[in-house]
């Protein structure tokens, strides 16, 4: 992969056993697969949203999924039958007294790759939310949890799902890592999980949604087609902080020359960050009006200048650098030295200049001391450092004390699989997996064509540099779908970062927008 270490660390945040005898993950490929068994622990609770009390049943448990090609009816000594399996942990919340047939159900997951769902669970839509500082470091324990006024339980039942190997999920069997740690392998595991969950809890006739954040948007887009192949049409797909085409990240320009679109789609997020930190030469009042100007410049004069490459005249190069300075606050001399291409990680390191501070990557409202003042790019993410302990500590307490699950087990908020992930993807129409950075736009397009009622909601934070908001807009405006299906896509953006919900006003907006999206598409009369 060509992505820098910082990008891996950033997405791994948005990202962090209860089934028979569990072998260590590192030994999974060396020992026979343990006999994973589904588990289930139920409890009850209530949450207040908009002043209305909602009573719910919570289920914390695991379902067992198998590697692609597994045959339940194969003879025990069939060496061609895959033995790899995963025990996938979930926490489900069902509104008590609501008939299943008319009650929407939403499957939620973070990304990474290699992340559990702790972030969406404890920060966005679960019934309990951990309190963290809005844009600064959250003090160490004890941490406080509160009733989540913005829980999505007012609009849908919720299922938070941990990817294989993360959270309380585990993998085992021969070639287990190869069977689950990859783009298509991961999509297969989630599709099998959702199918089996619908059967276990009799939810086949419920309106169905998937909600993915960060790398989870890639998973969600792939699932839209994979579930159709299981005869499961989704009502809606909700994407938060999109990364559907990995060619659009602004990384390492010196080793990836001629690929210029990443710098185009990242520029509006750089401008939003400079605006927030008051680093613009002429600071405007209205962020949205500024971004309209930046988006136009990025896709017109800036894109054309990048396309000209070395043939761009010195005068034109100087003029583009001056415009970039006006929109980013970075010195003209630096921009010329960078060949007009602002590298991922470099902007965060350079923006605050002599203050010896680095802005966040996931959320550029955050800032922290620069680890190495002589480094070229930022070496850590201040937002991740600011809130991770609170989220992980709060969930470890909550799951054991309230959900009565996980005693004696380690909860893994994230696992280090980013560098070894199998990024090959076989899009619809290809006869084999492609040796290229993954792109799931063909999957989502095929799903929308085959299910023309499928609705898609794209959400993003203006202050997110790990997955720039304009990247999601650009990607979905390049879906190969008929013009009439473009109206099936809704766009919502927030003055927050990658984890939009960390900023409480943005969390309320996100909740209201997603709840409205579900109510408008659930087909309940």
C-alpha positions in Angstrom: 0.0 0.0 0.0 1.2 3.5 -0.7 -0.6 5.1 2.2 1.7 6.7 4.9 1.8 5.4 8.4 -0.2 8.4 9.7 -3.1 7.4 7.5 -3.0 3.9 8.8 -3.0 5.2 12.4 -5.9 7.6 11.7 -8.2 5.1 10.0 -7.3 2.5 12.6 -8.9 4.7 15.3 -12.1 4.8 13.5 -11.7 2.0 13.8 -9.8 0.2 18.1 -14.7 -14.4 23.6 -17.2 -15.7 24.2 -17.4 -18.8 22.2 -16.0 -22.1 23.3 -12.3 -22.6 23.6 -10.5 -19.7 21.9 -7.0 -20.0 20.4 -4.8 -16.9 20.3 -5.1 -15.1 16.9 -1.4 -15.4 16.3 -1.8 -19.2 16.5 -4.9 -19.3 14.4 -3.1 -20.7 11.3 -1.2 -23.3 13.3 -4.0 -25.1 15.2 -7.2 -26.8 14.3 -10.2 -24.5 14.4 -11.9 -24.4 17.7 -15.6 -25.2 17.9 -17.0 -21.7 18.0 -20.5 -21.5 19.3 -23.0 -18.6 19.2 -23.4 -16.8 22.5 -26.2 -14.6 23.7 -26.6 -12.5 26.9 -29.8 -10.5 27.2 -30.6 -7.5 29.4 -33.0 -4.6 29.5 -32.7 -0.9 29.7 -34.2 2.4 28.6 -33.1 5.6 26.9 -34.6 9.0 26.6 -34.5 10.7 23.2 -36.2 14.1 22.7 -37.9 13.7 26.1 -39.5 10.3 25.1 -38.5 7.2 27.0 -37.7 4.1 24.9 -37.6 0.7 26.6 -35.3 -1.8 24.9 -33.9 -5.3 25.1 -30.2 -5.5 24.7 -28.4 -8.6 23.4 -24.7 -9.0 23.5 -23.4 -12.1 21.8 -21.6 -13.8 18.9 -22.5 -15.4 15.6 -20.2 -17.8 13.8 -19.4 -17.2 10.1 -17.1 -19.2 7.8 -14.6 -18.5 5.1 -15.9 -18.2 1.6 -16.5 -21.6 0.0 -17.2 -23.4 3.2 -19.7 -26.3 2.9 -21.6 -27.3 6.0 -22.4 -30.7 4.4 -18.8 -31.6 3.4 -17.4 -34.8 4.9 -15.1 -34.0 7.9 -11.9 -35.0 6.2 -12.5 -33.0 3.0 -9.2 -31.1 2.7 -10.7 -28.7 0.2 -13.4 -27.4 2.5 -12.1 -24.2 4.3 -11.9 -24.6 8.0 -11.4 -20.9 8.9 -14.2 -19.4 10.9 -14.9 -16.2 12.8 -16.9 -15.6 15.9 -18.3 -12.1 15.3 -19.4 -10.1 18.4 -22.4 -7.8 18.3 -24.5 -5.7 20.6 -28.2 -5.4 19.5 -30.8 -3.1 20.8 -34.5 -3.9 20.1 -37.3 -1.5 21.1 -39.6 -3.4 23.3 -43.2 -3.9 22.1 -42.4 -2.9 18.5 -43.5 -5.5 15.8 -40.5 -6.7 13.9 -42.1 -6.4 10.4 -42.6 -2.6 10.7 -39.5 -1.8 12.7 -36.4 -0.8 10.8 -33.1 -2.4 11.8 -29.7 -0.9 11.1 -26.3 -2.6 11.2 -23.5 -0.3 12.2 -19.7 -0.7 12.0 -16.6 1.4 12.0 -13.7 0.7 9.7 -9.9 0.7 9.9 -9.5 -1.9 8.4 -9.1 -3.5 11.8 -11.5 -1.5 13.9 -14.2 -2.5 16.3 -17.5 -0.6 16.5 -16.8 1.0 19.9 -16.7 4.5 18.4 -20.2 4.5 16.8 -21.5 2.6 19.8 -20.2 4.9 22.6 -20.0 8.1 20.7 -22.9 8.3 18.3 -26.0 6.1 18.5 -26.0 3.7 21.4 -28.2 4.3 24.4 -25.2 5.4 26.5 -22.6 8.0 25.4 -19.2 8.7 26.9 -18.5 12.3 27.6 -15.3 13.7 26.0 -13.9 17.2 25.5 -15.2 18.8 22.3 -11.9 19.7 20.7 -9.2 19.2 23.3 -7.7 16.4 25.3 -10.1 14.6 27.6 -8.6 14.2 31.2 -7.8 10.7 32.4 -10.2 8.4 34.3 -12.7 8.3 35.8 -14.8 8.9 32.7 -18.4 9.7 32.7 -21.2 8.1 30.6 -24.6 9.7 30.2 -28.0 8.9 28.6 -27.6 9.5 24.9 -30.2 11.9 23.8 -29.3 11.3 20.2 -29.5 7.5 20.2 -30.9 6.3 16.9 -33.3 3.9 18.8 -36.1 6.4 18.2 -36.0 5.5 14.5 -34.5 2.0 14.2 -33.4 -1.1 16.1 -29.6 -1.1 16.2 -26.9 -3.8 15.8 -23.3 -2.7 16.4 -21.0 -5.3 14.8 -17.3 -5.9 15.5 -15.2 -7.0 12.5 -13.5 -10.4 12.7 -10.6 -10.3 15.1 -11.6 -7.0 16.7 -13.6 -6.3 19.9 -14.7 -9.7 21.3 -14.7 -11.2 17.7 -12.1 -13.9 17.1 -10.8 -15.9 14.2 -9.5 -19.4 14.0 -8.6 -22.3 11.7 -6.2 -22.8 8.8 -5.5 -19.6 6.8 -7.9 -17.7 9.1 -6.1 -14.3 8.5 -6.2 -14.8 4.7 -9.8 -15.8 4.9 -11.0 -12.7 6.8 -8.5 -9.9 6.5 -9.1 -8.5 3.1 -11.6 -6.3 1.2 -13.7 -9.1 -0.3 -13.2 -11.5 2.6 -14.5 -8.9 5.0 -17.5 -8.1 2.9 -18.3 -11.8 2.7 -18.1 -12.2 6.5 -20.5 -9.3 7.1 -22.9 -10.5 4.5 -23.0 -13.9 6.1 -23.4 -12.3 9.6 -26.3 -10.1 8.5 -28.1 -13.0 6.8 -27.8 -15.3 9.8 -28.8 -12.5 12.2 -32.0 -11.9 10.2 -32.8 -15.6 10.6 -31.9 -15.8 14.3 -34.1 -12.8 15.3 -36.8 -13.2 12.6 -36.0 -9.8 11.0 -36.3 -10.8 7.3 -39.3 -8.6 6.8 -37.9 -5.5 8.6 -36.7 -2.4 6.7 -33.0 -2.9 6.6 -30.1 -0.4 6.6 -26.3 -0.5 6.9 -24.3 2.3 8.4 -20.6 2.4 7.8 -18.0 4.9 8.9 -14.5 5.4 7.3 -13.3 2.1 5.9 -16.8 0.9 6.9 -18.1 3.0 4.0 -16.2 0.7 1.6 -17.7 -2.3 3.5 -21.2 -0.8 3.3 -21.0 -0.1 -0.4 -19.7 -3.6 -1.1 -22.5 -5.1 1.2 -25.2 -3.4 -0.8 -24.4 -5.7 -3.7 -23.3 -8.7 -1.7 -26.6 -8.8 0.3 -28.6 -8.6 -2.9 -26.8 -11.8 -4.0 -28.3 -13.3 -0.8 -31.7 -12.0 -1.9 -31.6 -9.2 0.7 -32.5 -5.7 -0.7 -31.6 -2.9 1.6 -33.8 0.1 2.1 -30.8 2.4 2.6 -27.1 2.7 2.9 -25.7 5.4 5.2 -22.0 6.5 4.7 -20.1 8.6 7.1 -16.6 9.9 6.2 -16.4 8.2 2.8 -13.5 6.3 1.2 -14.9 4.3 -1.7 -12.0 4.8 -4.1 -8.6 4.5 -2.5 -6.9 6.3 -5.4 -8.2 9.6 -4.0 -5.9 10.0 -1.0 -3.2 12.8 -1.2 -0.2 10.7 -0.2 3.5 10.6 -1.2 3.4 12.8 -4.4 7.1 12.2 -5.0 6.6 8.4 -5.4 3.2 8.6 -7.1 3.6 11.3 -9.8 0.9 12.0 -12.4 -1.9 11.1 -10.0 -3.3 14.6 -9.2 -7.0 14.1 -8.2 -6.2 13.5 -4.5 -4.9 17.0 -4.1 -8.1 18.4 -5.8 -10.5 16.7 -3.5 -8.5 17.4 -0.3 -8.1 21.1 -0.9 -11.6 22.1 0.5 -10.8 20.3 3.8 -7.5 22.2 4.0 -9.3 25.4 3.5 -11.9 24.6 6.2 -9.1 23.8 8.6 -7.2 27.0 7.9 -10.5 28.9 8.4 -11.2 27.2 11.7 -7.7 28.1 13.0 -7.9 31.7 11.6 -4.9 31.2 9.3 -6.4 32.7 6.2 -5.0 36.0 5.0 -8.5 37.4 4.5 -10.6 35.5 7.0 -14.3 35.2 5.8 -17.2 34.8 8.2 -19.1 32.2 6.3 -17.4 28.8 6.0 -19.9 27.4 3.4 -19.4 30.4 1.1 -15.6 30.0 1.3 -15.9 26.3 0.5 -18.0 27.0 -2.6 -15.2 29.2 -3.9 -12.5 26.6 -3.0 -14.5 23.7 -4.6 -14.8 25.7 -7.8 -11.1 26.7 -7.8 -10.1 23.1 -7.0 -12.0 21.6 -9.9 -11.1 24.3 -12.4 -7.9 26.4 -12.3 -6.2 24.2 -9.8 -7.0 20.9 -11.5 -5.9 22.3 -14.9 -2.7 23.5 -13.4 -1.9 20.1 -11.9 -2.7 18.4 -15.2 -0.2 20.6 -17.0 2.6 19.2 -14.9 6.0 20.5 -15.9 4.6 22.4 -18.8 2.9 24.9 -16.4 4.5 28.3 -17.0 6.4 29.9 -14.1 4.0 32.8 -14.0 1.0 30.5 -13.9 2.7 28.4 -11.2 3.2 31.5 -9.1 -0.4 32.6 -9.5 -1.7 29.2 -8.5 0.6 29.2 -5.4 -0.7 32.6 -4.4 -4.3 31.4 -4.7 -3.5 28.3 -2.6 -1.9 30.5 0.0 -5.2 32.5 0.1 -7.2 29.3 0.7 -4.8 27.4 3.0 -2.7 30.0 4.8 0.5 28.0 3.8 3.4 30.2 2.6 3.8 30.7 -1.1 7.4 29.6 -0.9 6.4 26.3 0.8 3.7 25.7 -1.8 6.1 26.2 -4.7 8.6 23.9 -3.0 5.9 21.3 -2.7 5.1 21.6 -6.4 1.6 22.8 -5.6 0.7 19.4 -4.1 -0.1 19.4 -0.4 0.8 16.0 0.9 -1.2 14.1 3.4 0.2 14.8 6.9 2.3 17.8 5.7 -0.6 20.2 6.0 -1.3 19.3 9.6 2.4 19.7 10.4 2.8 23.0 8.6 -0.4 25.0 9.2 0.3 26.3 12.7 3.9 27.1 11.8 6.0 28.4 14.7 3.6 27.3 17.3 5.2 23.8 17.3 1.8 22.2 17.2 0.2 19.7 14.9 -3.4 19.7 14.0 -5.5 16.6 14.0 -6.0 14.4 11.0 -9.3 12.8 11.9 -10.5 16.2 13.3 -8.4 19.2 12.5 -10.1 21.2 15.3 -7.8 19.3 17.6 -4.2 20.2 18.0 -1.3 18.9 20.0 2.5 19.3 20.5 4.6 18.3 17.5 6.6 15.2 18.3 9.4 16.0 16.0 9.8 19.6 14.9 12.1 18.5 12.0 9.7 15.9 10.6 8.1 16.3 7.2 4.7 15.1 8.1 2.6 14.8 11.3 3.6 11.7 13.3 0.4 11.2 15.3 -3.2 12.2 15.4 -4.1 14.6 18.3 -7.8 13.7 18.3 -7.0 10.0 18.6 -4.7 10.8 21.5 -7.4 13.0 23.1 -10.4 10.6 23.2 -9.4 7.0 22.7 -8.8 6.2 26.3 -12.2 7.5 27.2 -14.1 5.5 24.6 -12.3 2.2 25.3 -12.4 2.6 29.1 -16.1 3.5 29.1 -17.1 0.6 26.8 -15.1 -2.0 28.8 -16.9 -0.9 31.9 -20.3 -0.6 30.2 -20.2 -4.0 28.5 -19.3 -5.8 31.7 -21.5 -4.0 34.2 -24.6 -3.2 32.1 -24.6 -5.8 29.3 -23.2 -8.6 31.5 -20.7 -9.7 28.9 -17.0 -10.2 28.5 -15.8 -11.1 32.0 -12.3 -12.4 31.7 -12.0 -11.5 28.0 -10.0 -8.8 26.3 -11.8 -6.3 24.2 -9.7 -5.3 21.2 -10.7 -1.8 20.0 -8.5 -2.2 17.0 -6.0 -4.7 15.6 -2.9 -4.0 13.4 -4.0 -5.5 10.1 -3.7 -2.3 8.0 -0.4 -3.2 6.5 -1.1 -6.8 5.8 -4.7 -6.4 4.6 -5.6 -7.9 1.2 -6.7 -4.9 -0.8 -7.5 -6.8 -4.0 -11.2 -6.4 -4.9 -13.3 -8.1 -7.6 -15.8 -5.6 -8.8 -18.9 -6.6 -10.7 -18.1 -7.4 -14.3 -14.5 -8.4 -13.6 -13.5 -12.0 -13.9 -10.9 -11.9 -11.1 -9.7 -9.7 -8.3 -7.9 -6.6 -9.6 -4.3 -5.8 -8.6 -5.0 -2.2 -7.8 -6.2 0.0 -4.9 -9.8 -1.0 -4.2 -12.7 0.9 -5.6 -16.3 -0.2 -4.7 -18.1 2.4 -6.7 -19.0 -0.3 -9.3 -20.5 -2.4 -6.5 -22.7 0.4 -5.2 -23.7 1.3 -8.8 -24.7 -2.2 -9.6 -26.8 -2.4 -6.4 -28.6 0.8 -7.2 -29.4 -0.3 -10.7 -30.7 -3.7 -9.6 -32.6 -2.1 -6.7 -33.7 1.3 -8.1 -35.5 2.1 -4.8 -32.2 1.9 -2.8 -31.4 5.2 -1.2 -27.9 6.3 -0.2 -27.0 9.0 2.4 -23.5 10.6 2.3 -22.2 12.3 5.4 -19.0 14.1 6.1 -17.2 16.5 8.4 -15.5 19.6 7.0 -12.6 19.3 9.3 -11.7 15.7 8.3 -8.4 15.2 6.4 -8.2 11.4 6.6 -11.3 11.1 4.4 -12.0 14.6 3.0 -15.7 15.5 2.7 -15.3 16.5 -0.9 -13.8 13.1 -1.7 -17.2 11.5 -0.8 -19.0 14.0 -3.0 -16.6 13.5 -5.9 -16.9 9.7 -5.7 -20.6 9.4 -5.6 -20.9 12.0 -8.4 -18.9 9.5 -10.5 -21.1 6.5 -9.9 -21.9 4.8 -13.2 -25.6 5.1 -12.8 -28.5 6.6 -14.8 -29.2 10.3 -14.2 -32.5 9.5 -12.6 -30.9 7.5 -9.8 -28.7 10.4 -8.8 -31.7 11.7 -6.9 -31.5 8.6 -4.7 -28.4 10.1 -3.0 -28.6 12.6 -0.2 -25.6 14.7 1.0 -25.2 16.1 4.5 -22.1 17.9 5.9 -21.1 19.1 9.4 -18.7 21.5 11.1 -16.9 18.6 12.7 -14.3 16.0 11.8 -14.1 12.4 10.8 -16.0 11.2 13.8 -18.7 13.8 13.3 -20.4 12.9 16.6 -17.6 14.0 18.8 -18.9 17.6 18.3 -22.3 17.5 20.1 -24.1 20.0 17.9 -23.0 18.0 14.9 -24.1 14.8 16.6 -27.6 16.2 17.0 -27.6 17.2 13.3 -26.4 13.8 12.3 -29.0 12.0 14.4 -31.8 14.1 13.0 -30.7 13.7 9.4 -30.2 9.9 9.7 -33.5 9.4 11.5 -35.3 11.4 8.9 -33.6 9.4 6.1 -34.8 6.1 7.7 -38.3 7.3 8.2 -38.5 8.5 4.6 -37.3 5.2 3.2 -38.7 2.5 5.5 -41.8 1.9 3.4 -43.9 1.6 6.6 -47.4 2.7 5.9 
